[in-house]
Amino acid sequence: MDNAIELTGLRKVYRGQNGGEEKVALEGLDLGIPAGSIFGLLGPNGAGKSTTINIMAGLVNKTAGKVRIWGFDQDENPRMSRASIGVVPQELNIDPFFTPRAALEVQAGLYGVPARDRRTDAILDKVGLLDKAEAYARTLSGGMRRRLLVAKALVHAPQVLVLDEPTAGVDIELRQMLWDYVRELNEAGTTIILTTHYLEEAEAMCDRIGIISQGNLVACDETSALLSRLDAKSLVVTPEGDVTALPPLPQGVEGTLRDDGALVLTYRKSAHSAMQLLDHLRGEGLAIRDMATEEPHLEDVFREITKAA
């Protein structure tokens, strides 16, 4: 199939308590997530990301719209729709008196996975918890509990895996282990949906990115296409010797002098080229020892798009 997830006209309105004002969390969201992709679902706090995920997982009732997960309509076939998706929540909501092995066995039972088909130890091994299989969850560190949540989401072998802020508050080693495993799952055919506030992670991991702002989808494109939306580029020049002031610059080019003595020139790619700027600096008598260019990052694109929205 083309899309693992299809959301059409998805709308969610939370009723106000005691007759209070209603809150519109989603405003008729239309979104298709390609099967086999690693898709980044980004947005500011309160934009509607968690609401979208919870509706897909069947934890929140939508107000209007259609949800199809792996081809199954959520209204017509809720059982298969929910069986096709696994969610790793942001909150560390685990039973402290269950061992990791017991937690996975219970989760598999809830999804109706026959005992002969369960992969409990294999999953624990993959997330680095096999040696803690019989330890109570309350004795696990925060990073280990995060791994346990990933393991629980995988017991029924879902075609779609949602990671909601999976690396929030975890160390570098766990983060790298998690991303290696996510790539392995994706290469095996699992569609990954990632929400994160670490935009450098989304830029490095995701094939395609959707940005939600105030309940609306304001951008959705391949990561490379989103990055190319910004016309800005920077040229970092290291001069020979000390420079105490910026030389005159062409119109439309902004310059700053860093503490380490480097000159940073910001310009529009459609109006200037790096070679033109280097020739200009040489013409102003500046001897250049080294240079580098910097492309916009996803963080820059994210700020521009959400600000415009």
Buried (B, 14 or more C-beta within 10 A) or exposed (E): EEBBBBBBEBBBBEEEEEEEEEEBBBBBBBBBBBBBBBBBBBBBEEBBBBBBBBBBBBEBEBBEBBBBBBBBBBEEBBEBBBBBBBBBBBEBEBEEEBBBBBBBBEBBEEBEBEEEEBBBEEBBBBBBBBEBBEBBBEEBEEBBBBBBBBBBBBBBBBBBBBBBBBBBEBEEEBBEBBBEBBEEBBEEEBBBBBBBEBBEBBBEBBBBBBBBBBBBBBBBBEBEEBBBEBEBBBBBBBBEEEBEEBBEBEEEBEBEBEEEBBBBBBBEBEEBEBEBBBEBBEEEEBEEEEBEEEEBBBEBBBEBBBEEB
